[in-house]
Amino acid sequence: MTTRRWPALTLLIASSFLLTLGANLQPDPRGFGTHEQLKLPPCDFLASTDLPCPFCGGTTSFCLFIQGRVLKAFRAHPVAPAFTLLVLACPLWALRALFLHQPFFPSWARAQWPWLILSLGLLCAATWSYRILFLGD
């Protein structure tokens, strides 16, 4: 296998694992805390401030979206469905890259990924601010 195919194979395995995990976890009815089923600790920020951290509800939203409960996913965390769509696209994109012997990240995508990360980060910050100021999670 050539070195340019390793990213596709790695992302195929990782995204398939995440999708399988999300399909099998039971979303927490509180709208956050689903990650605790993975033996991860509760959110320290939430515990110490009674305010959600920027990622509170992300795992729950991911699981809800994968399980087809899209509206509840947006309620749990409005930005996580965008991340979920990226994870859903990864196996298909990786298989395309592997079968067509192309790099996983085409040149245009390598140039654009910082903007994607920045956009998701700003959207997450805006959502967090909104949740704290107006919803009082």
PAMAR-546309 format. One line per 2 residues: number of its first residue (from 1); their letters; for each residue x, y, z of N, C-alpha, C, O. Coordinates in steps of 0.02 Angstrom, whole numbers. Layout:
<gukes>
NUM = A = X/Y/Z/X/Y/Z/X/Y/Z/X/Y/Z | ...
</gukes>
This chain:
<gukes>
1 = MT = 43/-59/0/0/0/0/45/62/0/92/66/38 | 29/108/-42/70/169/-46/55/214/13/2/210/45
3 = TR = 102/257/27/94/303/84/35/350/75/5/371/124 | 18/367/14/-37/413/5/-105/381/18/-155/417/20
5 = RW = -107/316/27/-170/282/42/-181/272/116/-237/256/137 | -130/282/157/-138/272/230/-189/320/261/-228/298/303
7 = PA = -190/384/242/-241/428/272/-312/403/258/-355/405/302 | -325/379/198/-391/354/182/-409/293/223/-464/287/249
9 = LT = -362/247/229/-375/187/268/-385/203/342/-429/176/375 | -343/248/368/-349/268/438/-416/301/452/-450/286/501
11 = LL = -437/347/408/-501/381/418/-560/335/406/-613/344/436 | -553/286/363/-606/237/353/-617/198/417/-674/189/438
13 = IA = -564/175/447/-569/136/509/-595/180/567/-641/160/603 | -565/239/575/-585/283/631/-658/306/625/-695/303/674
15 = SS = -678/327/566/-747/351/558/-797/294/565/-851/304/592 | -780/236/539/-825/178/547/-833/159/620/-887/141/643
17 = FL = -778/163/658/-781/150/730/-826/201/765/-869/182/805 | -817/265/749/-858/317/781/-932/309/763/-975/318/806
19 = LT = -946/293/701/-1016/284/681/-1048/223/715/-1106/226/735 | -1010/170/721/-1035/111/757/-1047/127/830/-1098/107/859
21 = LG = -1000/162/860/-1007/182/930/-1069/226/940/-1108/215/985 | -1077/276/896/-1134/321/901/-1200/286/891/-1250/305/921
23 = AN = -1201/236/850/-1263/199/838/-1282/154/897/-1340/137/906 | -1232/136/937/-1244/89/992/-1249/121/1061/-1271/88/1108
25 = LQ = -1228/183/1069/-1236/216/1134/-1307/240/1142/-1342/256/1094 | -1330/241/1204/-1396/266/1220/-1391/340/1237/-1361/357/1288
27 = PD = -1419/385/1196/-1414/457/1211/-1444/473/1280/-1499/450/1296 | -1408/512/1318/-1431/531/1385/-1492/577/1378/-1490/625/1341
29 = PR = -1546/563/1414/-1607/603/1408/-1598/675/1432/-1638/718/1414 | -1545/689/1471/-1533/758/1493/-1509/802/1436/-1512/864/1441
31 = GF = -1485/772/1380/-1458/810/1325/-1383/818/1327/-1354/850/1284 | -1352/789/1377/-1279/790/1385/-1262/731/1430/-1305/703/1464
33 = GT = -1198/712/1431/-1176/658/1476/-1173/589/1444/-1156/541/1478 | -1188/582/1381/-1186/517/1347/-1115/488/1349/-1106/428/1352
35 = HE = -1065/532/1348/-995/509/1349/-978/470/1413/-930/431/1413 | -1017/478/1465/-1004/443/1528/-1014/368/1520/-986/329/1560
37 = QL = -1052/346/1470/-1059/274/1456/-994/243/1434/-985/182/1436 | -947/285/1411/-881/262/1389/-831/264/1447/-771/259/1436
39 = KL = -857/272/1507/-816/275/1568/-774/339/1571/-722/341/1605 | -795/390/1536/-763/455/1539/-796/495/1596/-855/484/1610
41 = PP = -759/540/1628/-788/577/1684/-839/628/1661/-838/649/1603 | -883/649/1707/-929/703/1690/-890/767/1675/-832/773/1693
43 = CD = -923/814/1643/-891/877/1624/-871/917/1687/-915/935/1726 | -807/930/1695/-782/968/1753/-807/1041/1750/-823/1070/1801
45 = FL = -810/1069/1690/-832/1138/1683/-904/1145/1706/-920/1191/1744 | -947/1100/1685/-1017/1100/1705/-1024/1090/1780/-1064/1123/1814
47 = AS = -985/1044/1807/-988/1029/1879/-966/1089/1921/-993/1101/1975 | -916/1126/1897/-889/1180/1938/-924/1247/1927/-921/1291/1970
49 = TD = -956/1256/1869/-987/1322/1855/-1062/1319/1846/-1095/1371/1844 | -1091/1260/1841/-1162/1252/1825/-1179/1281/1757/-1238/1295/1743
51 = LP = -1129/1289/1714/-1139/1312/1645/-1111/1258/1599/-1061/1226/1616 | -1141/1248/1541/-1115/1198/1495/-1049/1222/1464/-1040/1281/1451
53 = CP = -1004/1175/1452/-943/1192/1415/-961/1196/1341/-1017/1178/1322 | -915/1219/1298/-932/1224/1227/-951/1158/1195/-984/1157/1142
55 = FC = -931/1102/1225/-944/1037/1195/-997/996/1231/-1013/941/1210 | -1026/1023/1284/-1079/987/1320/-1136/972/1272/-1162/1016/1238
57 = GG = -1155/910/1269/-1209/888/1225/-1184/863/1158/-1224/838/1118 | -1119/869/1144/-1092/849/1079/-1098/775/1065/-1120/755/1011
59 = TT = -1080/734/1114/-1084/661/1104/-1157/640/1099/-1175/597/1058 | -1199/670/1141/-1270/654/1139/-1299/672/1071/-1338/634/1042
61 = SF = -1281/732/1047/-1305/754/981/-1281/708/926/-1320/690/881 | -1218/688/928/-1189/642/879/-1230/577/876/-1248/554/823
63 = CL = -1243/548/935/-1280/485/938/-1352/494/914/-1378/453/876 | -1384/548/935/-1453/560/913/-1457/568/838/-1502/541/806
65 = FI = -1410/605/808/-1410/616/736/-1401/550/698/-1437/537/650 | -1354/510/720/-1341/446/687/-1401/399/694/-1415/360/649
67 = QG = -1436/405/749/-1494/362/760/-1558/391/729/-1612/364/738 | -1551/445/691/-1607/472/653/-1651/522/689/-1702/543/663
69 = RV = -1631/542/749/-1671/591/786/-1639/660/778/-1609/688/825 | -1647/688/719/-1610/748/698/-1629/809/739/-1585/846/761
71 = LK = -1693/821/750/-1714/881/788/-1687/879/860/-1664/929/886 | -1691/821/891/-1664/814/959/-1588/823/958/-1559/850/1006
73 = AF = -1556/803/904/-1483/812/898/-1466/886/897/-1419/907/931 | -1504/926/859/-1491/998/857/-1506/1031/925/-1472/1079/943
75 = RA = -1555/1005/961/-1570/1032/1027/-1514/1017/1077/-1498/1058/1119 | -1484/958/1071/-1431/940/1117/-1368/982/1105/-1336/1003/1153
77 = HP = -1351/993/1042/-1293/1035/1025/-1300/1054/951/-1292/1011/908 | -1314/1117/936/-1327/1137/867/-1270/1129/818/-1282/1126/757
79 = VA = -1208/1125/841/-1151/1120/795/-1131/1047/783/-1103/1031/730 | -1144/1003/829/-1123/933/823/-1150/898/761/-1115/857/733
81 = PA = -1211/913/738/-1233/881/676/-1188/896/616/-1181/854/571 | -1157/955/614/-1110/970/559/-1050/923/563/-1027/897/512
83 = FT = -1025/913/623/-970/866/633/-992/795/614/-955/758/583 | -1052/777/633/-1079/711/618/-1083/700/542/-1067/646/518
85 = LL = -1103/751/506/-1106/745/433/-1037/733/404/-1029/694/356 | -987/766/432/-918/754/409/-897/682/423/-866/650/380
87 = VL = -913/657/482/-895/588/499/-934/539/455/-907/487/435 | -996/554/440/-1036/511/395/-1006/509/325/-1010/457/291
89 = AC = -978/564/303/-949/567/235/-881/532/231/-861/509/178 | -846/527/287/-778/499/286/-772/429/257/-729/417/215
91 = PL = -814/381/278/-805/313/249/-816/312/174/-780/277/138 | -866/349/150/-879/350/78/-821/382/40/-799/357/-11
93 = WA = -797/437/67/-741/473/35/-678/430/37/-639/429/-11 | -667/396/94/-608/353/101/-611/294/52/-561/277/21
95 = LR = -669/263/45/-676/208/-2/-665/231/-74/-633/196/-113 | -690/290/-90/-679/319/-156/-603/327/-168/-578/310/-221
97 = AL = -569/355/-118/-497/366/-125/-459/300/-132/-412/295/-171 | -479/250/-93/-445/185/-95/-456/149/-162/-409/124/-192
99 = FL = -518/148/-185/-533/111/-247/-508/147/-310/-491/115/-360 | -507/213/-307/-483/251/-366/-409/267/-362/-382/300/-406
101 = HQ = -377/243/-309/-305/256/-298/-288/330/-300/-241/352/-333 | -329/368/-265/-318/440/-260/-304/458/-187/-321/421/-142
103 = PF = -273/516/-176/-262/537/-107/-329/553/-73/-375/577/-106 | -333/541/-8/-394/556/28/-409/631/26/-466/652/16
105 = FP = -357/671/36/-364/744/36/-341/772/-31/-281/779/-42 | -387/788/-75/-366/819/-138/-334/887/-124/-343/915/-70
107 = SW = -299/914/-172/-261/976/-161/-307/1033/-140/-288/1073/-97 | -368/1039/-168/-412/1093/-148/-434/1086/-75/-443/1136/-41
109 = AR = -442/1024/-51/-464/1013/18/-407/1029/67/-419/1056/121 | -346/1013/48/-288/1029/91/-283/1104/101/-262/1127/154
111 = AQ = -301/1142/51/-297/1215/56/-354/1244/97/-348/1298/125 | -411/1208/101/-471/1236/133/-483/1212/205/-523/1242/240
113 = WP = -450/1159/227/-467/1132/293/-458/1181/350/-497/1178/397 | -408/1226/349/-404/1274/405/-466/1317/410/-488/1335/465
115 = WL = -496/1335/353/-556/1376/354/-615/1336/381/-658/1364/416 | -617/1272/366/-671/1230/393/-665/1225/469/-715/1232/504
117 = IL = -605/1213/493/-594/1208/566/-610/1275/599/-644/1276/651 | -587/1330/571/-601/1396/599/-676/1410/599/-702/1435/649
119 = SL = -710/1394/545/-782/1405/541/-820/1365/594/-865/1391/627 | -803/1301/601/-836/1260/651/-821/1285/722/-864/1285/765
121 = GL = -759/1308/733/-741/1336/798/-780/1399/814/-804/1407/870 | -786/1444/766/-824/1506/777/-898/1491/788/-931/1522/830
123 = LC = -924/1444/750/-994/1424/758/-1006/1393/826/-1057/1406/858 | -958/1353/849/-963/1323/915/-961/1377/970/-999/1373/1018
125 = AA = -917/1426/963/-912/1481/1011/-976/1522/1013/-1000/1540/1066 | -1004/1535/954/-1067/1573/951/-1124/1534/983/-1165/1562/1020
127 = TW = -1127/1470/970/-1178/1427/999/-1171/1424/1075/-1221/1428/1111 | -1110/1418/1098/-1097/1416/1171/-1120/1481/1203/-1152/1479/1255
129 = SY = -1103/1536/1173/-1123/1601/1200/-1199/1606/1203/-1227/1628/1254 | -1232/1586/1150/-1305/1589/1148/-1335/1545/1203/-1382/1565/1237
131 = RI = -1308/1484/1210/-1336/1438/1261/-1328/1466/1331/-1373/1459/1372 | -1272/1498/1344/-1260/1525/1411/-1303/1587/1422/-1334/1594/1475
133 = LF = -1305/1633/1374/-1340/1696/1383/-1416/1690/1382/-1450/1722/1421 | -1443/1648/1337/-1515/1647/1327/-1551/1586/1352/-1611/1589/1367
135 = LG = -1517/1530/1355/-1551/1468/1375/-1539/1450/1447/-1580/1416/1479 | -1483/1472/1474/-1467/1458/1544/-1464/1384/1559/-1483/1361/1613
137 = D = -1438/1344/1509/-1431/1271/1518/-1417/1257/1589/-1409/1199/1608
</gukes>
